[in-house]
Amino acid sequence: MRATREDLDARLPELRALGADQGILELIVVRPSEDERETPETAELTIEDGLAGDRWEPCVDANGRPDRHNQLTIASTRLLGLIAEPDRWPLSGDNLLVDMGLDIEGLPAGSRLAIGDDVIVQISEIPHTGCAKFSARFGSDALKFVNSPAGRELRLRGMNAHVVQPGTVSTGDVVRRL
């Protein structure tokens, strides 16, 4: 399934209409190593490691402290549903796949999302953009679409976040803007 840019552009109003107030955690994706994916029903999110078991490693800032702003990636299943069958969604490389809008206006950098009963994550100002791997997996038209001005405004490629309150998340959990 390779969506054309024309097909994707035609669906832009539908993606613009998505609300950023509340959604559902549809899939958790752990990347233990390069090109390996696990999709557990539940997972632990920690302040130090982000998604437990994921291969993410922090960069170090100028003061030698870990920079966790890209600890997690969150993507919308509404976009993924336009470019791939659900069994291919984990190939996006994103950790938390949610059914909701992620637009910059509705969720500006610094916004917080509660996931389930305990977990809170904070949205980073660092943009999450499509790359050559995304293009190879979903097509060049999908890459151009998510990296277009409208795609960036709506964060169609997803967004970076970090854990501010740890806990357990499960597929089916409510995700809500705080």
N, C-alpha and C positions, 0 to 999 in steps of 0.2 A: 504494500500500500504506500504509494508515493503521492502525496497531495501536491497539486500544482499551485503556483502562486496565485493564479486567478481564483481557484477554488477557496484558498485560504483567505484572500482579500474579501471574497463574498461573505465569509463567516465573521468578519471583523465586528459588525454590529452586535452579533450574538455574544462575542467575547467582551465587548465594551459594556454590555448589560449585566455582566456577572457582578454580584455584590461582594464586597470585601469584609462584610461584618461577621459572617458566619459561614462555616462549611463543614465538611466531613473529611477526616483522614482516611483516604481510600487504600493507600499502600505505603508500607515502610520498606525501604531498600537499603540494605547493608552491603557495602563494597569491601569485603575482607582483603582483596588484592586486585590488581589491575585486571579488568575485564571479567571479574567474578561478581555475581550478584546473589544475595539471599533476600527472601521476602518473608520475614517472620510476621506472625500475627501481633506480637507484642515486642517491645524493645525498651531498653533503658536509655534515657538521655541524661548525661552528666555535664557538670560545669567544665570539667577538665577535658573530656574526650568527645563531647557532642554525642553522637549516636554510638553507643557501646558496640565494639566490634568492627566499626568502620575504619577504613585506612586513612582517614583525614589526619593530618599532622599540622600543628600550628606553625605559622611563621613567627619569627621573633621580631619585635618592634625595636626601635632605636635604643630603648632602655634595657633591652635584653629580656623583656617580658613576653610571654606568648600572646600573639594577636589572634583572638578567636572569632573575629568578625565574619569569617567565611567557614565557620565550623559546621554548619548545616546548609543544605540547599533544599528549597521548597519549590515545587512546581505544581501548576494547575493541571488536573486531569482533563479539563475541558479542552485545553490546547492539545495535550497528548492524544486525546481521542480523535482529533482531526488529522493527525499525522501518522498514527500507528495503532495497531490492534493492541488491546490491553496486555497481552502476554509479552509485548515488546516494550512496554512503558519503563521497566527497570533499566533498559539500555540508555535512557536519558542521563543516567548517572546522578540523579537527584535522590535525596534521602527520604523526604516526606512528600507524598503526592496527595494533594488535597483537591476536593471539589469546591472551588470558590475562586473569586477574582483576587488578583494580587497587585492591582494597579497602584502606581505611585501616589496618586491622589488619595485613594482610600486607605493605603498603608504606607505612609511616608517613612523614611529612615527613622529609626528610634521607636516606631510603633511596636507594641507587644501583642503576641497571640497566646492565648491559653489553649492548651491541647489536653483534652480529657479533664480529669479532676485536679491534677497536680502541676503539670509542666507549663512553664512560661518560656517563650523564646522571644528574642528581640531582633527586629529587622535591621540589617546592616545597610550602610550607605554604599558599600562596595557593590557595583552592579554584577549580575550574573549574566554572561553573554554566551551565545552559541559559538562553537568552534568546529574545527575540521572533523572531529569525532561525531559531533551532532549531525553534521552534513552527511557523513558517510552512512550513518545509521538511519536518518530520516529524510535525506534528500536536500539538495542545494536550495530548492524553493522554500522548504521549511526553515532552513537557516536564514535565508534572506528575509523571510517573514518575521521571525522572532527578533532579528536584529534591525528591523526597519524602525523609523521613528515611532510609529504607533505600537509596534511590538515592544520597544523599550519602555514606552509610557505605561503599557499594560503589564509589563514584566512577563511577557509570554514565554521567555526562556526560564523564568523562575526568579528566585531571589535568594540572597545569602542571609543567614541568621545565626545567632548563637544562643546557647542555653543560659537563662538567668535564674530559673528555678527548676531543679532536676526532678526526675520521677519516671514513671512508666507510662508509655503510650501504647495504644492498641488500635488496629484498624477498626473503623467505625466510630472512633472518638469524635466528639464535636470539637471543632476548631473555631475560636471566636476572638474577635478583636477586643482588646481591653481599652 
